[in-house]
Amino acid sequence: MKRREFLKTTAVAGAAGVAASTLAAPAIAAGRKEMIIVSTWGRDFPGLGTSAQRLAARIPELTEGRIQVKYFASGERVGAFDSFDEVASGNSQAYIAADYYWKGKHPGWAYFTAVPFGLVFSEMEAWMKFGGGQQLHDELGDGFGVKGFPCGNTGVQMGGWFNKEMNSASDFKGLKMRIPGLGGDVLAKLGASPVSLPGSQIYENLVSGAVDATEWVGPWNDYFMKFYEAAKYYYYPGMHEPASQLTLGMNKKWWSSLSKTDQAAIEAGCNEENTRQMAETNYNNGTYLNRLVKDHGVKVRAFNDDIYDSFGKAATEVFAEVQAHSPLAAKIHKSFAATRADVGRWMLLSDAGYINQRNRVLGIKA
């Protein structure tokens, strides 16, 4: 299937979005609740879209039909970036999205997707479940009438696609790059012009030259976006999104109306999909990285230390600005930073220490 045909099938499908579960007509049966989920991802998009659809289908199963779900992909009910307001207002019951899209409402939202020099998946899980992260997410959500749970993760992302080699921090000056969240703020400190675009609009902007570079996710997702047709240099690692956590965000009033049993079922479904998507992404990234390099001539490059040091300096400035925003923003950052230091210290000895030695002995290289 050609890329334009693929995107066409995942774009606006009108108000008749395909239901994850069929509602009883003409009204929902007694004791059942309707759950309309809007998403920021295209329908059937590999990874992000299919994970969201999988969770939407799972919730009726876990609640034994007490919650009936209608799922709408990006553009089928509201635009990708309109999903938060759609749910906060009560027009729909839930969204599946990356919470850093809402950083314009409060910078604290970025921490619950990914921030520069942030947490990898295992660290993020430790923070959310045992380090106070979920409680802080709840506190932030209370101010907007939203209750959310992690429902997916794409792990450490690639640094992005560029149409030229990036040899120093000065190469970012004047660069127009699609990159949301606090990562975009970091690049702005280096003189770049960050642009926020929904996934369905990135390819056209990259091909036309409206943007010079883009980040997205990793080899699996990026392969299907066909960015290699417009840019051949694929840089790693992405400082901006080391564990891109996704969220099922629900209208708080609707959530509070559910029984404890159904609340537990939804949380369990989110936990299940959170680990499933991470495993699926890791597996497929390995496969599709090979295809990008061997079949399409993609040149994989590492950001050098000069560039990464510049990222670090800029990130320090960005975090200072975030903490100055509000007491809650400072509270979120302090909690996140404590986990990053404590768990990160252990990760150096455990995961990082082991993987580096294992790959050295076996000759496994990037």
N, C-alpha and C positions, 0 to 999 in steps of 0.2 A: 504494500500500500504506500502511495506517495505521501510525503509528509503533510502537504496541504489538505489532501483528502482525509488523513488521520485527524488533523486538528479540526476539520470541519465536522467530523463525527463526534468530537468531544466538546464542541462549542455549544452555542445556544440551541436548545431543543424545544423551546417554548414552555408554556406553563404545564404541559402534560408530561412532566418528568416521570420516568419509570419508577414505580414504587419498589422499595426493597421488600415490602410485604403488602399484600392487597388488603385494603380496608373493607370492612363489611358495609354493604350499601343498604339503605341510603344513609345510615349513620353508624358510628362506631358502637359495637355491642356494649351492653351494660358492663361496667367494670373495666373496660379497656380504655387506654389513653392513646391519643395520636401524638406522634413525635415526628415533626418535620425537621429534617437535617439538611442544612445548606453547606456547601463545601467550596473551598477555594481552588479545587482541582478539577480538571477536565474529566468527563466520563470515560471510564476504561483506560485512563492514562496509566501506564505501567508503574507500579510501586505506589506513588502517592494516591492516585485516583482509585486503584483497585483495592488498596488497603482501606480507604475510607468506605468504599462500598461493602467490603467484607464486614466491617464493624457494624454498618447499618443493617446488614442482613442477620448479624449475630444477635443483636439486642432482642428481637422478637423471639428467637430461639431460647435465649437464657431466661426470658420472662414468661415463657410458655404462652406467648401470644397476648399477654396483658398489655404490652406496649406495641403498637402497630406503627411501623416506620415508613415514611415517605422520604426518599433521598433525592436531592437535587444537586447535580454537579454545578460547577461554576457557569453562570450565565443562564441556567435553566429556570431559576426563580429570581435570583438577584446576582449582581456582579460579584466577582471574587472578593473585592475589598469592601463590599457592602454587607458581608455576612455577619460581622460583629453587631452592627446596629440593628440588623434584622432580628437577631436573637435577643439582644438587650431590650428591645422594644416589646418583645413578646409576639411578634408576627410569625416567627418560627421558634421551635423549641431548642434547637441546638445547631452549632456549627462544628465542622472539622476543618482545622486550619493551623497555620503556624502563628503563634501569638505575637511574634515580633512585628507582624503587620500592624499591630495596634499601638506601637510605641509612640505615635503622635498623640494618643490619648493619655498615655502615661509611660515613661521610659521603662518602668518596672516590668512591663509585659515582655520586653526583649529577653529578659533573663530566663523566661520559661519556654523559649525556643532555643536560642543560642546567642552568646555574646562573644566578642573577640577574646581570645586566650581563655576561653571558658572551659566547661566540663565535658569530658568524653562520656559516652553512654553509661558506663558503669559508675562513674562519678555522679552523673546526673541522677541516676536511680538512687544512689546513696543519699543525695541531698533531698530529693523529693520525698522519699519514703522514711528516712530516718534523721535527716538533718534540718528539718523544719521547712523544706521547700514547699510542700503541699499546703501547709498552714499559711505561708506567705502568699501563695497563689490564691488561696481562699480569701485572705484579707484584701488583696488587690481586687479580686473579682467582686467582693461585696460592694465596693464603691460604684460598680457598674451594673449590678443586678445579675451577675454571671457566676456560675459554678462550673469548674472544669477539672478534668483528669487527663494526664498524659495518655495518648492513644496511638503512639507510633514514634519511630525515631529512624533517622537515616544516617546516623553516625558521623564520623569525621568526613567533611566534605572536601572536594577538590577546591583549589584556590581560584579557578576560573579559566575561561577561554579568552585568549588574546590573539590579535592578528599580527603581533610583533613580539620579539623576545624582550623580557623584562629584566634588565641588568642592574638597575639601581632604583632607589626610591624616587629619583627625579623623573623616571619614566612614567610615573603616575600623574605628573602635572598635566592638566588639561585633558586627561583621559575621561571619556564618558563611559561609565560602566554601570550595568544593571546590577545593583547589589543593595538589598534592603537592610533594615535593622541597624544596630550599632556598628556593624562592619562597614556600612556605607558612611557613617560618620567618621570612622577611622580614615578611610580613603580620602574623605573631604579634607582632613587635616594635612594630607600629603599633596593637596592641590587637584585631586580628581573631582569629577562631577558625578556623584552617585544618582542613579535613576531607579525608581521603583516601577516595575512592570509585572503584570500577571504572567504566568507561564505561557499562555497562548499567544502573547504578543512579542516574546523575546526574539524568536528566530527572524521574523520579518525586520525587526529593528536592527539586528546584528548584520543581516545580509545587506540592508540598505545603507548601512553606515551611520544610522541614527545613534547607535551606540558602538563604541570601539571594542568593548569587551563585556563579558557577562559571567556571572557564576550561576549555577543552578543547584545541582545536587552532587552527583558522582557518575561514574561510567555507565551504570545501568540506565538511569533516567536520562542522562545527557545523550546517550546513543540514539534514543528515540526522538530526541529533539533535533538531531542532525546538525548540531552546532559545528561539527567538523567541516561542513560545507562552506563555512564563512570564516573560521579561525582554526589554525593548525597547532597553536601552542597551548598546551594543557598543563597548567601549573598546580603544584601541590606543595605543602598541605594548606588547606584553607584555614587561616587564623580566625576567620569570621564565624564559622559554624562547625565547631568540633563535635557537637552532638545535637542535631537539629530535632528537637522534641516537638511533636505535634499534639494538638489538644482537641478533645471533645468538650466544647464549651456550651453549657446549657443555661437557659433562662432560669434564674435562681428561684423565682416564684413557682415555676413549673416543677423544678426539681424538688422543692419542698413539699409539693402536693403528692409525691410518690410515696408508696409504702417503703418501709425499711428494707423489705425483701427485694423490691425492684431497684431501689438505690444500690443495694449490694450487687445485684446482677449486672447493672450498668458498669459499676466500678470494676467488677471482675472481667467484663468484656473488654474494657479499656486496657487493663493490665495484660490480658491475653494478646490483644492486637499490638500492644506496645513492644513486646518481646518478639512477636511473630514478624512484624515488619522489619525490625532490626536484623533478624536472622536472614530474612529474605533479601534484604538490601546487600548485606555483606556477601552472601553467596553470589548474587548476580553481578555485583561490582567486579569481582574477580574475572568472571566470564566475559563481560563486555569491555573491560579494559583491554584484554587481548584483541578483541575485534577492532576496537578503535585504532590500535597501533598497527596491527597486521593488515587489516582490510582497508583502512582509510588513511594511513600514513600520518597519524596524529603524533606529534612530538611532545613527549612528557618531560616536563622540566620542573626542577625544584626551585622555589624562591631561595635566593642566597641569604646569607646572614645579614648583609647590609640592609636588604629589604625587610627582613623579619624584625631586625632591631628597630627600624623606623616604624613598622607596624606597632611594636611594643610601646614606643614613646608616645605615639599618637593615641593608642588605646588608654594609656594612663590619663591623658588629658580628657578623653571622652568620659571615662569613669568618674573623674572629678566633677564634670558638668552634670552627670546623671545624679550623683549623690547630693548635689546642691539643689536639685529639683524639688525635693520634698523629704520629710522624715521617713516616709514609707519607702521611697526609692533608696535612701541611704541604708535603711534596715535590710532591704532585700540584698543590696550589694554586700553588706557586711557578712550576712549569713552565707551567701554564695562564695565569697572570698575565703571564709574560714574552712568550708568544705574543700575548696580547691587546694588549699595549703595542706590540710591534714590528710585527705584521701590521696591527693596528688603525690605526697611524700611516700605513701605506701605503694602507689602505682609505679613509681620509679624502681622499687625493689621487686615488685611482683610482675605485672603485665609487661611493662616496658623493658625491665631487666631481662626477663625470660625471652621475650620475642626477639630482642636484639641479639642475644647469644644463640638462640635457636637458628635464626636466619643466617648468622655468621657461619655457624658450623655446617649448615646444609647448603650454603651458597645461594640462598634466596635473596634476590635483589629487586629493587623497585624498577 
